[in-house]
């Protein structure tokens, strides 16, 4: 199974010059923990996590821009990546998500721990039904 089959396609992304406060609002309102950061062409340039926001709060940096707290060179995968490989990357690096980009580096989706758990649950219920 490829990640494109279970990835979240309806994603929220921010530009590097977005205010940290905006990232915080989106995470709170949408109940998410990761927001990819893109340039003006939609290319992935980083990711802001809930942990990044907590760190900025402790330093009272909310007026700053996302580029000042985001993780640059975020590990990303393509939609053709096998789910097992994505899971391996996430587990070995303790990532909560992986942005998904096309061959030009344009952000097209994200796969999160929740997406993987939903798929595991779906598969386990199929096994139960077959018994």
N, CA, C and O atoms as a DFTB+ gen file, in Angstrom:
524 C
 N C O
     1  1       0.838      -1.178       0.000
     2  2       0.000       0.000       0.000
     3  2       0.882       1.240       0.000
     4  3       1.853       1.321       0.753
     5  1       0.544       2.195      -0.838
     6  2       1.295       3.446      -0.917
     7  2       0.648       4.504      -0.027
     8  3      -0.554       4.459       0.235
     9  1       1.457       5.456       0.433
    10  2       0.937       6.477       1.341
    11  2      -0.155       7.319       0.700
    12  3      -1.007       7.857       1.407
    13  1      -0.148       7.446      -0.617
    14  2      -1.173       8.247      -1.272
    15  2      -2.583       7.699      -1.025
    16  3      -3.571       8.414      -1.197
    17  1      -2.667       6.444      -0.627
    18  2      -3.959       5.835      -0.351
    19  2      -4.521       6.223       1.015
    20  3      -5.725       6.108       1.244
    21  1      -3.669       6.676       1.914
    22  2      -4.150       7.018       3.261
    23  2      -3.738       8.408       3.724
    24  3      -4.126       8.827       4.815
    25  1      -2.960       9.136       2.923
    26  2      -2.487      10.454       3.352
    27  2      -3.648      11.444       3.450
    28  3      -4.689      11.272       2.816
    29  1      -3.445      12.468       4.248
    30  2      -4.384      13.569       4.347
    31  2      -4.068      14.539       3.221
    32  3      -2.950      15.045       3.118
    33  1      -5.060      14.794       2.380
    34  2      -4.855      15.686       1.235
    35  2      -5.345      17.098       1.516
    36  3      -4.850      18.059       0.928
    37  1      -6.305      17.222       2.406
    38  2      -6.851      18.529       2.767
    39  2      -6.013      19.076       3.921
    40  3      -6.364      18.924       5.091
    41  1      -4.899      19.714       3.565
    42  2      -3.939      20.133       4.587
    43  2      -3.876      21.644       4.713
    44  3      -4.220      22.382       3.790
    45  1      -3.439      22.071       5.850
    46  2      -3.187      23.476       6.100
    47  2      -1.692      23.693       5.998
    48  3      -0.909      22.942       6.580
    49  1      -1.295      24.706       5.268
    50  2       0.120      25.053       5.150
    51  2       0.257      26.539       5.407
    52  3      -0.681      27.311       5.210
    53  1       1.425      26.920       5.844
    54  2       1.735      28.328       6.099
    55  2       2.903      28.756       5.237
    56  3       3.687      27.927       4.775
    57  1       3.014      30.051       5.023
    58  2       4.182      30.634       4.370
    59  2       5.199      30.957       5.461
    60  3       4.848      31.070       6.635
    61  1       6.445      31.104       5.068
    62  2       7.517      31.384       6.042
    63  2       7.294      32.683       6.805
    64  3       7.724      32.810       7.952
    65  1       6.624      33.649       6.177
    66  2       6.434      34.942       6.844
    67  2       5.147      35.008       7.668
    68  3       4.802      36.067       8.193
    69  1       4.435      33.884       7.786
    70  2       3.254      33.843       8.649
    71  2       3.691      34.047      10.095
    72  3       4.782      33.641      10.496
    73  1       2.836      34.669      10.849
    74  2       3.139      34.889      12.264
    75  2       2.943      33.590      13.048
    76  3       2.074      32.780      12.726
    77  1       3.754      33.412      14.064
    78  2       3.661      32.234      14.915
    79  2       2.266      32.134      15.523
    80  3       1.732      31.038      15.699
    81  1       1.684      33.284      15.839
    82  2       0.343      33.294      16.418
    83  2      -0.666      32.623      15.482
    84  3      -1.563      31.918      15.943
    85  1      -0.524      32.838      14.177
    86  2      -1.423      32.215      13.192
    87  2      -1.281      30.690      13.229
    88  3      -2.277      29.969      13.174
    89  1      -0.046      30.208      13.323
    90  2       0.186      28.767      13.425
    91  2      -0.497      28.217      14.673
    92  3      -1.127      27.160      14.631
    93  1      -0.371      28.929      15.764
    94  2      -0.991      28.507      17.017
    95  2      -2.508      28.461      16.892
    96  3      -3.144      27.514      17.355
    97  1      -3.086      29.478      16.269
    98  2      -4.542      29.515      16.069
    99  2      -5.016      28.335      15.236
   100  3      -6.002      27.684      15.582
   101  1      -4.318      28.057      14.138
   102  2      -4.716      26.965      13.247
   103  2      -4.626      25.630      13.977
   104  3      -5.542      24.811      13.899
   105  1      -3.527      25.414      14.683
   106  2      -3.373      24.150      15.402
   107  2      -4.477      23.962      16.437
   108  3      -5.012      22.864      16.590
   109  1      -4.810      25.019      17.134
   110  2      -5.857      24.944      18.154
   111  2      -7.222      24.729      17.519
   112  3      -7.964      23.835      17.926
   113  1      -7.554      25.532      16.534
   114  2      -8.876      25.477      15.905
   115  2      -9.105      24.175      15.148
   116  3     -10.202      23.618      15.193
   117  1      -8.089      23.688      14.460
   118  2      -8.224      22.477      13.651
   119  2      -7.787      21.211      14.386
   120  3      -7.893      20.107      13.851
   121  1      -7.298      21.377      15.608
   122  2      -6.852      20.251      16.433
   123  2      -5.800      19.395      15.708
   124  3      -5.923      18.175      15.599
   125  1      -4.772      20.084      15.223
   126  2      -3.659      19.416      14.549
   127  2      -2.359      19.775      15.253
   128  3      -2.309      20.734      16.022
   129  1      -1.296      18.998      14.990
   130  2      -0.018      19.217      15.672
   131  2       1.133      19.526      14.737
   132  3       2.255      19.746      15.193
   133  1       0.874      19.546      13.417
   134  2       1.946      19.771      12.446
   135  2       1.407      20.635      11.315
   136  3       0.309      20.399      10.813
   137  1       2.179      21.631      10.919
   138  2       1.793      22.444       9.769
   139  2       3.003      22.581       8.849
   140  3       4.024      23.145       9.243
   141  1       2.891      22.065       7.625
   142  2       3.974      22.262       6.658
   143  2       4.116      23.744       6.319
   144  3       3.148      24.503       6.366
   145  1       5.338      24.137       5.979
   146  2       5.622      25.512       5.580
   147  2       6.069      25.472       4.116
   148  3       6.947      24.695       3.742
   149  1       5.447      26.324       3.300
   150  2       5.717      26.325       1.858
   151  2       6.173      27.699       1.394
   152  3       5.933      28.708       2.058
   153  1       6.840      27.720       0.238
   154  2       7.208      28.999      -0.363
   155  2       6.063      29.473      -1.259
   156  3       4.998      28.855      -1.280
   157  1       6.271      30.547      -1.985
   158  2       5.211      31.130      -2.815
   159  2       4.768      30.214      -3.958
   160  3       3.693      30.409      -4.524
   161  1       5.585      29.220      -4.299
   162  2       5.238      28.284      -5.371
   163  2       4.646      26.978      -4.841
   164  3       4.338      26.077      -5.621
   165  1       4.487      26.869      -3.525
   166  2       3.924      25.669      -2.924
   167  2       4.950      24.615      -2.573
   168  3       4.591      23.515      -2.153
   169  1       6.237      24.940      -2.740
   170  2       7.304      23.984      -2.439
   171  2       7.532      23.922      -0.931
   172  3       7.571      24.949      -0.253
   173  1       7.681      22.707      -0.422
   174  2       7.929      22.505       1.005
   175  2       9.278      23.091       1.395
   176  3      10.297      22.778       0.780
   177  1       9.282      23.947       2.423
   178  2      10.537      24.525       2.910
   179  2      10.784      24.215       4.390
   180  3      11.860      24.494       4.918
   181  1       9.781      23.639       5.053
   182  2       9.949      23.312       6.460
   183  2       8.656      22.833       7.071
   184  3       7.666      22.614       6.373
   185  1       8.674      22.672       8.375
   186  2       7.476      22.239       9.103
   187  2       7.494      22.867      10.491
   188  3       8.547      22.997      11.115
   189  1       6.321      23.252      10.959
   190  2       6.173      23.782      12.313
   191  2       5.362      22.763      13.094
   192  3       4.305      22.318      12.645
   193  1       5.860      22.403      14.252
   194  2       5.175      21.421      15.081
   195  2       4.638      22.074      16.351
   196  3       5.008      23.192      16.708
   197  1       3.774      21.353      17.001
   198  2       3.233      21.807      18.276
   199  2       4.362      22.056      19.270
   200  3       4.317      23.004      20.054
   201  1       5.353      21.211      19.226
   202  2       6.508      21.359      20.119
   203  2       7.268      22.659      19.824
   204  3       7.728      23.334      20.745
   205  1       7.398      23.007      18.534
   206  2       8.039      24.280      18.174
   207  2       7.280      25.457      18.786
   208  3       7.881      26.400      19.300
   209  1       5.948      25.385      18.722
   210  2       5.131      26.459      19.291
   211  2       5.283      26.557      20.793
   212  3       5.384      27.654      21.343
   213  1       5.299      25.415      21.458
   214  2       5.476      25.433      22.914
   215  2       6.804      26.066      23.292
   216  3       6.893      26.817      24.263
   217  1       7.826      25.759      22.522
   218  2       9.140      26.338      22.773
   219  2       9.105      27.851      22.576
   220  3       9.687      28.593      23.367
   221  1       8.428      28.308      21.529
   222  2       8.373      29.749      21.279
   223  2       7.557      30.464      22.344
   224  3       7.862      31.603      22.698
   225  1       6.522      29.806      22.858
   226  2       5.724      30.397      23.930
   227  2       6.556      30.608      25.176
   228  3       6.453      31.635      25.847
   229  1       7.387      29.613      25.473
   230  2       8.213      29.732      26.675
   231  2       9.229      30.853      26.539
   232  3       9.731      31.377      27.534
   233  1       9.528      31.219      25.294
   234  2      10.479      32.311      25.068
   235  2       9.773      33.604      24.681
   236  3      10.419      34.599      24.352
   237  1       8.432      33.585      24.721
   238  2       7.607      34.759      24.392
   239  2       7.938      35.293      22.997
   240  3       8.160      36.490      22.814
   241  1       7.966      34.396      22.034
   242  2       8.335      34.763      20.663
   243  2       7.138      34.846      19.719
   244  3       7.330      34.858      18.503
   245  1       5.933      34.902      20.227
   246  2       4.752      34.846      19.378
   247  2       4.730      35.900      18.262
   248  3       4.160      35.610      17.210
   249  1       5.302      37.089      18.409
   250  2       5.268      38.042      17.294
   251  2       6.179      37.643      16.118
   252  3       6.069      38.203      15.027
   253  1       7.051      36.701      16.341
   254  2       7.979      36.305      15.282
   255  2       7.270      35.574      14.158
   256  3       6.099      35.211      14.262
   257  1       8.017      35.369      13.080
   258  2       7.477      34.653      11.935
   259  2       7.801      33.169      12.030
   260  3       8.736      32.758      12.717
   261  1       7.011      32.385      11.327
   262  2       7.157      30.931      11.321
   263  2       8.568      30.511      10.942
   264  3       9.101      29.558      11.510
   265  1       9.179      31.204       9.994
   266  2      10.537      30.820       9.544
   267  2      11.544      30.799      10.685
   268  3      12.578      30.137      10.593
   269  1      11.244      31.527      11.768
   270  2      12.183      31.616      12.873
   271  2      12.111      30.434      13.842
   272  3      12.995      30.268      14.683
   273  1      11.072      29.619      13.730
   274  2      10.976      28.461      14.619
   275  2      10.797      27.137      13.872
   276  3      10.897      26.073      14.483
   277  1      10.534      27.184      12.572
   278  2      10.247      25.951      11.831
   279  2      11.493      25.083      11.697
   280  3      12.623      25.557      11.807
   281  1      11.254      23.819      11.460
   282  2      12.323      22.881      11.147
   283  2      12.574      22.959       9.650
   284  3      11.680      22.674       8.853
   285  1      13.764      23.336       9.272
   286  2      14.117      23.411       7.849
   287  2      14.541      22.033       7.367
   288  3      14.858      21.151       8.166
   289  1      14.541      21.862       6.074
   290  2      14.945      20.586       5.476
   291  2      14.176      19.416       6.100
   292  3      14.751      18.382       6.439
   293  1      12.869      19.611       6.239
   294  2      12.030      18.558       6.805
   295  2      12.085      17.312       5.919
   296  3      12.044      17.408       4.692
   297  1      12.176      16.171       6.541
   298  2      12.141      14.914       5.804
   299  2      10.768      14.781       5.165
   300  3       9.747      14.948       5.832
   301  1      10.744      14.483       3.882
   302  2       9.483      14.299       3.180
   303  2       9.545      13.023       2.355
   304  3      10.614      12.446       2.156
   305  1       8.386      12.595       1.882
   306  2       8.292      11.396       1.054
   307  2       7.403      11.695      -0.144
   308  3       6.739      12.730      -0.200
   309  1       7.403      10.774      -1.100
   310  2       6.546      10.917      -2.279
   311  2       5.262      10.114      -2.067
   312  3       5.204       9.262      -1.181
   313  1       4.240      10.380      -2.873
   314  2       2.987       9.640      -2.706
   315  2       3.127       8.143      -2.995
   316  3       2.291       7.350      -2.561
   317  1       4.160       7.756      -3.713
   318  2       4.373       6.353      -4.050
   319  2       5.110       5.572      -2.961
   320  3       5.252       4.353      -3.061
   321  1       5.575       6.262      -1.933
   322  2       6.284       5.596      -0.841
   323  2       5.364       4.575      -0.177
   324  3       4.192       4.860       0.071
   325  1       5.887       3.401       0.108
   326  2       5.100       2.357       0.760
   327  2       4.835       2.762       2.209
   328  3       5.696       3.349       2.865
   329  1       3.654       2.449       2.694
   330  2       3.265       2.789       4.061
   331  2       4.247       2.224       5.078
   332  3       4.552       2.878       6.075
   333  1       4.740       1.022       4.836
   334  2       5.693       0.436       5.788
   335  2       6.977       1.250       5.852
   336  3       7.563       1.392       6.925
   337  1       7.419       1.784       4.727
   338  2       8.628       2.627       4.706
   339  2       8.362       3.939       5.437
   340  3       9.205       4.398       6.208
   341  1       7.213       4.540       5.208
   342  2       6.858       5.777       5.904
   343  2       6.815       5.549       7.413
   344  3       7.299       6.370       8.192
   345  1       6.233       4.433       7.807
   346  2       6.153       4.098       9.227
   347  2       7.553       3.910       9.814
   348  3       7.841       4.375      10.916
   349  1       8.404       3.232       9.075
   350  2       9.781       3.019       9.528
   351  2      10.504       4.352       9.723
   352  3      11.199       4.535      10.723
   353  1      10.351       5.273       8.788
   354  2      10.991       6.593       8.887
   355  2      10.470       7.329      10.114
   356  3      11.244       7.907      10.877
   357  1       9.156       7.303      10.296
   358  2       8.561       8.011      11.425
   359  2       9.014       7.420      12.758
   360  3       9.350       8.159      13.683
   361  1       9.023       6.102      12.856
   362  2       9.428       5.458      14.108
   363  2      10.905       5.666      14.413
   364  3      11.267       5.985      15.546
   365  1      11.758       5.489      13.413
   366  2      13.195       5.584      13.663
   367  2      13.648       7.010      13.975
   368  3      14.666       7.211      14.638
   369  1      12.891       7.999      13.495
   370  2      13.259       9.400      13.742
   371  2      12.372      10.082      14.779
   372  3      12.561      11.256      15.098
   373  1      11.395       9.326      15.305
   374  2      10.432       9.866      16.269
   375  2       9.689      11.074      15.696
   376  3       9.482      12.076      16.381
   377  1       9.288      10.956      14.414
   378  2       8.502      11.985      13.748
   379  2       7.027      11.717      13.986
   380  3       6.601      10.564      14.040
   381  1       6.254      12.772      14.126
   382  2       4.813      12.634      14.255
   383  2       4.104      12.684      12.916
   384  3       2.919      12.368      12.814
   385  1       4.849      13.090      11.880
   386  2       4.262      13.189      10.548
   387  2       5.358      13.223       9.499
   388  3       6.539      13.392       9.803
   389  1       4.931      13.057       8.257
   390  2       5.818      13.229       7.108
   391  2       5.054      14.002       6.032
   392  3       3.991      13.560       5.597
   393  1       5.579      15.144       5.601
   394  2       4.967      15.835       4.470
   395  2       5.152      14.989       3.208
   396  3       6.140      14.268       3.073
   397  1       4.200      15.088       2.298
   398  2       4.266      14.345       1.046
   399  2       4.354      15.357      -0.090
   400  3       3.514      16.248      -0.217
   401  1       5.394      15.199      -0.916
   402  2       5.651      16.145      -2.007
   403  2       5.705      15.412      -3.346
   404  3       5.979      14.214      -3.416
   405  1       5.432      16.179      -4.409
   406  2       5.551      15.591      -5.742
   407  2       7.004      15.668      -6.210
   408  3       7.883      16.058      -5.441
   409  1       7.254      15.306      -7.445
   410  2       8.628      15.248      -7.957
   411  2       9.308      16.614      -8.007
   412  3      10.533      16.688      -8.114
   413  1       8.533      17.694      -7.931
   414  2       9.093      19.053      -7.936
   415  2       9.216      19.638      -6.533
   416  3       9.610      20.792      -6.365
   417  1       8.875      18.833      -5.528
   418  2       8.959      19.304      -4.149
   419  2       7.725      20.069      -3.699
   420  3       7.739      20.683      -2.632
   421  1       6.656      20.044      -4.493
   422  2       5.423      20.750      -4.146
   423  2       4.637      19.905      -3.148
   424  3       4.423      18.711      -3.360
   425  1       4.216      20.534      -2.070
   426  2       3.458      19.859      -1.025
   427  2       2.099      19.410      -1.562
   428  3       1.344      20.215      -2.108
   429  1       1.792      18.114      -1.404
   430  2       0.496      17.608      -1.867
   431  2      -0.273      16.873      -0.769
   432  3      -1.441      16.532      -0.955
   433  1       0.362      16.630       0.357
   434  2      -0.324      15.931       1.439
   435  2       0.565      15.777       2.646
   436  3       1.689      16.279       2.688
   437  1       0.045      15.080       3.616
   438  2       0.788      14.801       4.845
   439  2       0.275      13.479       5.392
   440  3      -0.912      13.170       5.280
   441  1       1.162      12.709       5.975
   442  2       0.743      11.491       6.665
   443  2       1.165      11.642       8.126
   444  3       2.305      11.991       8.430
   445  1       0.226      11.372       9.008
   446  2       0.466      11.561      10.435
   447  2       0.319      10.237      11.166
   448  3      -0.127       9.236      10.606
   449  1       0.705      10.264      12.427
   450  2       0.510       9.083      13.268
   451  2      -0.963       8.682      13.269
   452  3      -1.291       7.495      13.252
   453  1      -1.838       9.668      13.290
   454  2      -3.276       9.401      13.298
   455  2      -3.715       8.691      12.020
   456  3      -4.522       7.764      12.077
   457  1      -3.193       9.115      10.867
   458  2      -3.528       8.432       9.609
   459  2      -3.125       6.961       9.675
   460  3      -3.874       6.086       9.242
   461  1      -1.945       6.697      10.215
   462  2      -1.471       5.314      10.325
   463  2      -2.326       4.508      11.296
   464  3      -2.629       3.343      11.035
   465  1      -2.714       5.114      12.407
   466  2      -3.568       4.415      13.372
   467  2      -4.950       4.133      12.791
   468  3      -5.514       3.064      13.027
   469  1      -5.496       5.077      12.038
   470  2      -6.799       4.857      11.394
   471  2      -6.732       3.672      10.437
   472  3      -7.644       2.847      10.392
   473  1      -5.646       3.594       9.675
   474  2      -5.499       2.488       8.731
   475  2      -5.309       1.170       9.475
   476  3      -5.866       0.150       9.070
   477  1      -4.540       1.177      10.546
   478  2      -4.374      -0.024      11.356
   479  2      -5.720      -0.478      11.915
   480  3      -6.029      -1.670      11.900
   481  1      -6.508       0.452      12.400
   482  2      -7.830       0.125      12.927
   483  2      -8.720      -0.449      11.830
   484  3      -9.412      -1.444      12.048
   485  1      -8.706       0.172      10.652
   486  2      -9.514      -0.306       9.528
   487  2      -9.126      -1.745       9.165
   488  3      -9.985      -2.605       8.973
   489  1      -7.833      -1.980       9.076
   490  2      -7.349      -3.326       8.717
   491  2      -7.692      -4.352       9.813
   492  3      -8.058      -5.488       9.510
   493  1      -7.575      -3.951      11.063
   494  2      -7.864      -4.895      12.151
   495  2      -9.358      -5.236      12.209
   496  3      -9.722      -6.354      12.572
   497  1     -10.211      -4.294      11.858
   498  2     -11.637      -4.607      11.836
   499  2     -11.980      -5.523      10.671
   500  3     -12.894      -6.341      10.774
   501  1     -11.254      -5.393       9.560
   502  2     -11.459      -6.311       8.441
   503  2     -11.093      -7.736       8.829
   504  3     -11.787      -8.685       8.465
   505  1      -9.998      -7.880       9.571
   506  2      -9.567      -9.198      10.033
   507  2     -10.619      -9.789      10.978
   508  3     -10.928     -10.978      10.904
   509  1     -11.164      -8.954      11.863
   510  2     -12.185      -9.417      12.806
   511  2     -13.434      -9.878      12.077
   512  3     -14.027     -10.890      12.450
   513  1     -13.843      -9.153      11.046
   514  2     -15.045      -9.494      10.281
   515  2     -14.869     -10.835       9.566
   516  3     -15.826     -11.600       9.448
   517  1     -13.649     -11.126       9.088
   518  2     -13.384     -12.360       8.368
   519  2     -13.385     -13.587       9.279
   520  3     -13.556     -14.711       8.806
   521  1     -13.196     -13.381      10.566
   522  2     -13.106     -14.515      11.499
   523  2     -14.430     -15.135      11.701
   524  3     -14.550     -16.103      12.452
